[in-house]
């Protein structure tokens, strides 16, 4: 028998065996994480992530406290362009009266709640700050919040079995001088697996849990501060 014929067969069998082993390890690692218990560590995880994985947010806030933070995105349906206005050195927001379009941002974006202000950050392709937009309490008090479902830009990227790890969104819509601007709030921080942790499923799931615990609290804290953002 030609041994070259056996090579692809062996590779297929080895691949199937590897998948079975990894799936078993995944189930074992997942069973060791109690998300309800993890939620009790919100304050710990929030400070830990701000000091480590998301330390840039602290830098971008320039000393302002961060009451809550999570990932964000620009909806595919958003077509309004934000025009920057600089007031006291901080960027505020207004929609262009000539209808300039807001380009969809595919890089990482974040929300940070500080007192009565909502800060929206977008980054460039290397993770550096691109835009910093501030919505003050007057903008927030006239905003609307609705559930947006699974992040649409992620559909089709993951297998059905991984759907539980996809971010779910809320859409916050601001009234800007009679026009609307909608942005998405994620229920978890965006997680990208470190290549060094590719085979460390336990660490991956522990990190995902931290990212979810911190991110999913954002909407609740926002709603507690602004009663108009309650979803009926």
The 8 nearest C-alpha neighbors of each residue, nearest first, counted from 0:
[[1, 2, 4, 5, 3, 6, 8, 7],
 [0, 2, 3, 4, 5, 6, 7, 8],
 [3, 1, 5, 4, 0, 6, 7, 8],
 [4, 2, 5, 1, 6, 7, 0, 8],
 [3, 5, 2, 1, 6, 7, 8, 0],
 [4, 6, 8, 2, 3, 7, 9, 1],
 [5, 7, 9, 8, 3, 4, 10, 2],
 [8, 6, 10, 9, 5, 11, 4, 3],
 [7, 9, 5, 11, 6, 10, 12, 4],
 [10, 8, 12, 6, 7, 11, 13, 5],
 [11, 9, 7, 13, 8, 12, 14, 6],
 [10, 12, 14, 8, 13, 9, 7, 15],
 [11, 13, 9, 15, 14, 10, 16, 8],
 [14, 12, 10, 16, 11, 15, 9, 17],
 [15, 13, 11, 17, 12, 16, 10, 18],
 [14, 16, 18, 12, 17, 13, 11, 19],
 [15, 17, 13, 19, 14, 18, 12, 20],
 [18, 16, 14, 20, 15, 19, 13, 21],
 [19, 17, 15, 21, 20, 16, 22, 14],
 [18, 20, 16, 22, 17, 21, 23, 15],
 [19, 21, 17, 23, 18, 22, 16, 24],
 [20, 22, 24, 18, 23, 19, 25, 17],
 [23, 21, 25, 19, 24, 20, 18, 26],
 [22, 24, 20, 26, 21, 25, 19, 27],
 [25, 23, 21, 27, 22, 26, 28, 20],
 [24, 26, 22, 28, 23, 27, 29, 21],
 [27, 25, 29, 23, 24, 28, 30, 22],
 [26, 28, 24, 30, 25, 29, 23, 31],
 [27, 29, 201, 25, 31, 30, 26, 24],
 [30, 28, 26, 31, 27, 32, 25, 204],
 [29, 31, 27, 28, 32, 26, 33, 25],
 [30, 32, 29, 28, 33, 27, 201, 26],
 [33, 31, 30, 29, 34, 28, 205, 37],
 [34, 32, 36, 35, 37, 31, 30, 29],
 [33, 35, 37, 36, 32, 38, 208, 212],
 [36, 34, 38, 37, 33, 39, 32, 212],
 [37, 35, 34, 38, 33, 39, 40, 32],
 [36, 38, 34, 39, 35, 40, 33, 212],
 [39, 37, 35, 40, 36, 212, 41, 34],
 [38, 40, 37, 36, 41, 35, 42, 212],
 [39, 41, 38, 43, 37, 42, 44, 36],
 [42, 40, 44, 43, 38, 39, 45, 213],
 [43, 41, 45, 44, 40, 46, 39, 213],
 [44, 42, 40, 41, 46, 45, 47, 48],
 [45, 43, 47, 41, 46, 42, 48, 40],
 [44, 46, 42, 48, 47, 43, 213, 41],
 [45, 47, 49, 44, 43, 48, 50, 42],
 [46, 48, 44, 50, 45, 49, 43, 51],
 [49, 47, 51, 52, 50, 45, 46, 53],
 [50, 48, 53, 54, 46, 47, 51, 45],
 [49, 51, 54, 47, 48, 46, 53, 52],
 [50, 52, 48, 54, 49, 53, 47, 46],
 [51, 53, 48, 54, 49, 50, 47, 55],
 [54, 52, 49, 55, 48, 51, 56, 50],
 [53, 55, 49, 50, 56, 51, 57, 52],
 [56, 54, 58, 57, 53, 59, 49, 52],
 [57, 55, 59, 54, 58, 53, 60, 49],
 [58, 56, 60, 55, 54, 59, 61, 49],
 [57, 59, 55, 56, 61, 60, 54, 62],
 [58, 60, 56, 61, 57, 55, 128, 131],
 [59, 61, 57, 63, 58, 62, 56, 64],
 [62, 60, 58, 59, 63, 57, 56, 64],
 [61, 63, 60, 64, 57, 58, 59, 65],
 [62, 64, 60, 61, 65, 113, 57, 114],
 [65, 63, 113, 66, 62, 60, 114, 57],
 [64, 66, 113, 67, 112, 111, 63, 68],
 [65, 67, 113, 112, 64, 114, 68, 111],
 [68, 66, 112, 217, 65, 111, 69, 220],
 [69, 67, 111, 110, 217, 112, 214, 65],
 [68, 70, 214, 188, 110, 109, 187, 185],
 [71, 69, 109, 188, 185, 108, 110, 189],
 [70, 72, 109, 184, 108, 183, 185, 110],
 [73, 71, 183, 108, 182, 74, 184, 104],
 [72, 74, 182, 103, 183, 104, 75, 77],
 [75, 73, 76, 77, 182, 183, 72, 181],
 [74, 76, 77, 73, 103, 152, 151, 78],
 [77, 75, 74, 78, 73, 181, 103, 79],
 [76, 78, 74, 75, 79, 181, 73, 101],
 [79, 77, 100, 101, 76, 80, 102, 75],
 [80, 78, 101, 100, 77, 180, 81, 99],
 [101, 79, 81, 100, 99, 94, 82, 78],
 [82, 80, 94, 93, 101, 92, 83, 79],
 [81, 83, 93, 94, 95, 92, 80, 84],
 [84, 82, 92, 90, 91, 81, 85, 93],
 [83, 85, 91, 90, 92, 86, 82, 93],
 [84, 86, 90, 89, 88, 91, 83, 87],
 [85, 87, 88, 89, 90, 84, 91, 83],
 [88, 86, 89, 85, 90, 91, 84, 133],
 [87, 89, 86, 85, 90, 91, 84, 131],
 [90, 88, 86, 87, 85, 91, 133, 132],
 [91, 89, 85, 132, 84, 83, 133, 86],
 [90, 92, 133, 84, 132, 85, 83, 89],
 [93, 91, 83, 84, 82, 132, 81, 133],
 [92, 94, 82, 81, 175, 95, 83, 91],
 [95, 93, 81, 82, 80, 96, 175, 79],
 [94, 96, 97, 98, 82, 99, 93, 80],
 [95, 97, 98, 94, 99, 93, 176, 82],
 [96, 98, 95, 99, 94, 100, 80, 79],
 [99, 97, 95, 96, 100, 79, 80, 94],
 [98, 100, 80, 97, 95, 79, 101, 96],
 [101, 99, 80, 79, 78, 102, 98, 81],
 [80, 100, 102, 79, 78, 81, 103, 99],
 [101, 103, 100, 104, 80, 78, 79, 77],
 [102, 104, 73, 101, 105, 75, 74, 77],
 [103, 105, 106, 73, 102, 72, 121, 107],
 [106, 104, 103, 107, 72, 73, 108, 124],
 [105, 107, 104, 122, 124, 123, 108, 121],
 [108, 106, 122, 121, 105, 109, 126, 71],
 [107, 109, 121, 71, 120, 72, 70, 122],
 [110, 108, 70, 71, 120, 69, 119, 121],
 [109, 111, 119, 68, 69, 118, 70, 71],
 [110, 112, 68, 118, 67, 117, 65, 113],
 [113, 111, 117, 67, 66, 65, 116, 68],
 [112, 114, 65, 116, 66, 64, 115, 111],
 [113, 115, 116, 112, 66, 64, 65, 117],
 [116, 114, 136, 113, 135, 117, 112, 224],
 [117, 115, 135, 113, 114, 134, 136, 112],
 [116, 118, 112, 134, 133, 111, 113, 135],
 [117, 119, 133, 111, 110, 132, 112, 134],
 [120, 118, 110, 132, 131, 109, 133, 117],
 [121, 119, 131, 109, 108, 130, 110, 118],
 [120, 122, 108, 130, 129, 107, 128, 109],
 [123, 121, 128, 129, 127, 126, 107, 106],
 [122, 124, 126, 127, 129, 125, 106, 128],
 [123, 125, 126, 106, 122, 127, 107, 105],
 [126, 124, 123, 127, 122, 106, 128, 107],
 [125, 127, 122, 123, 124, 128, 107, 106],
 [126, 128, 122, 123, 125, 129, 124, 121],
 [129, 127, 122, 130, 121, 123, 126, 120],
 [128, 130, 122, 121, 123, 127, 131, 120],
 [131, 129, 121, 120, 128, 132, 122, 119],
 [132, 130, 120, 119, 90, 133, 121, 118],
 [131, 133, 119, 90, 91, 118, 92, 130],
 [132, 134, 118, 91, 117, 90, 135, 119],
 [135, 133, 117, 116, 138, 118, 139, 132],
 [134, 136, 116, 138, 137, 133, 139, 117],
 [135, 137, 139, 115, 138, 116, 140, 134],
 [138, 136, 140, 135, 139, 141, 134, 142],
 [139, 137, 136, 135, 140, 141, 134, 142],
 [138, 140, 136, 142, 141, 137, 135, 134],
 [141, 139, 137, 138, 142, 136, 227, 225],
 [140, 142, 139, 138, 174, 137, 143, 173],
 [143, 141, 173, 139, 172, 140, 174, 138],
 [142, 144, 172, 171, 228, 173, 141, 145],
 [145, 143, 171, 228, 170, 172, 230, 169],
 [146, 144, 170, 169, 230, 147, 171, 143],
 [145, 147, 169, 148, 170, 168, 144, 230],
 [146, 148, 169, 168, 170, 145, 149, 167],
 [149, 147, 167, 168, 146, 150, 169, 151],
 [148, 150, 167, 151, 166, 168, 165, 147],
 [151, 149, 152, 167, 153, 166, 168, 148],
 [152, 150, 153, 154, 149, 148, 75, 74],
 [151, 153, 150, 154, 75, 155, 156, 74],
 [152, 154, 151, 156, 150, 155, 165, 157],
 [155, 153, 151, 156, 152, 157, 150, 149],
 [154, 156, 157, 153, 158, 152, 159, 151],
 [155, 157, 154, 153, 158, 152, 159, 161],
 [158, 156, 155, 161, 159, 162, 154, 153],
 [157, 159, 160, 161, 162, 156, 155, 154],
 [160, 158, 162, 161, 157, 163, 155, 156],
 [159, 161, 158, 162, 163, 157, 164, 165],
 [162, 160, 159, 158, 163, 164, 157, 165],
 [161, 163, 165, 159, 164, 160, 157, 158],
 [164, 162, 161, 165, 160, 166, 159, 167],
 [165, 163, 162, 161, 166, 207, 167, 160],
 [164, 166, 162, 163, 167, 149, 150, 153],
 [167, 165, 185, 186, 150, 149, 187, 168],
 [168, 166, 149, 148, 186, 150, 185, 165],
 [169, 167, 185, 147, 184, 148, 183, 150],
 [168, 170, 146, 147, 184, 145, 183, 171],
 [171, 169, 183, 145, 144, 182, 147, 146],
 [170, 172, 144, 182, 181, 143, 183, 169],
 [173, 171, 181, 143, 180, 142, 179, 170],
 [172, 174, 142, 180, 179, 175, 181, 138],
 [173, 175, 179, 178, 177, 176, 142, 180],
 [174, 176, 178, 177, 179, 173, 93, 94],
 [177, 175, 178, 174, 93, 94, 179, 96],
 [176, 178, 175, 174, 179, 94, 173, 180],
 [179, 177, 175, 174, 176, 180, 94, 173],
 [180, 178, 174, 173, 175, 172, 181, 177],
 [179, 181, 173, 172, 79, 174, 182, 178],
 [182, 180, 172, 171, 173, 170, 77, 179],
 [181, 183, 73, 171, 170, 74, 72, 172],
 [182, 184, 170, 72, 71, 169, 73, 168],
 [183, 185, 71, 169, 168, 170, 70, 186],
 [186, 184, 168, 70, 187, 71, 166, 167],
 [185, 187, 215, 214, 167, 166, 168, 211],
 [188, 186, 214, 211, 185, 215, 210, 166],
 [187, 189, 70, 210, 69, 214, 190, 211],
 [188, 190, 70, 187, 191, 210, 107, 166],
 [191, 189, 188, 192, 207, 210, 206, 187],
 [190, 192, 193, 189, 194, 203, 207, 188],
 [193, 191, 194, 190, 197, 196, 203, 195],
 [192, 194, 196, 195, 191, 197, 203, 190],
 [195, 193, 197, 196, 192, 198, 191, 199],
 [194, 196, 193, 197, 198, 199, 192, 203],
 [197, 195, 199, 193, 194, 198, 192, 203],
 [196, 198, 194, 195, 199, 193, 192, 200],
 [197, 199, 196, 200, 195, 21, 194, 203],
 [200, 198, 196, 201, 202, 197, 203, 195],
 [201, 199, 203, 202, 198, 25, 204, 28],
 [200, 202, 28, 204, 203, 199, 205, 29],
 [203, 201, 205, 200, 204, 199, 206, 196],
 [202, 204, 200, 206, 201, 205, 207, 199],
 [203, 205, 207, 201, 206, 202, 208, 200],
 [206, 204, 202, 208, 207, 203, 201, 209],
 [207, 205, 209, 203, 208, 204, 202, 210],
 [206, 208, 204, 210, 209, 205, 211, 203],
 [207, 209, 211, 205, 206, 210, 212, 204],
 [210, 208, 212, 206, 211, 207, 44, 213],
 [211, 209, 188, 207, 208, 213, 187, 212],
 [210, 212, 187, 214, 208, 209, 213, 215],
 [211, 213, 209, 38, 210, 214, 215, 208],
 [214, 212, 211, 210, 216, 215, 45, 41],
 [215, 213, 187, 69, 186, 211, 188, 216],
 [214, 216, 186, 187, 217, 212, 211, 213],
 [217, 215, 219, 214, 213, 218, 220, 212],
 [216, 218, 220, 215, 219, 67, 214, 68],
 [217, 219, 221, 220, 216, 222, 215, 186],
 [220, 218, 222, 221, 216, 217, 223, 215],
 [221, 219, 223, 217, 222, 218, 216, 224],
 [220, 222, 218, 224, 219, 223, 217, 225],
 [223, 221, 225, 219, 224, 220, 228, 226],
 [224, 222, 220, 221, 225, 219, 226, 218],
 [223, 225, 222, 221, 226, 220, 115, 219],
 [224, 226, 222, 227, 223, 228, 221, 140],
 [227, 225, 228, 222, 229, 223, 224, 140],
 [226, 228, 225, 229, 140, 143, 142, 141],
 [229, 227, 144, 226, 222, 143, 225, 230],
 [228, 230, 227, 226, 222, 231, 144, 225],
 [231, 229, 145, 228, 144, 146, 227, 143],
 [230, 229, 145, 228, 144, 227, 146, 143]]
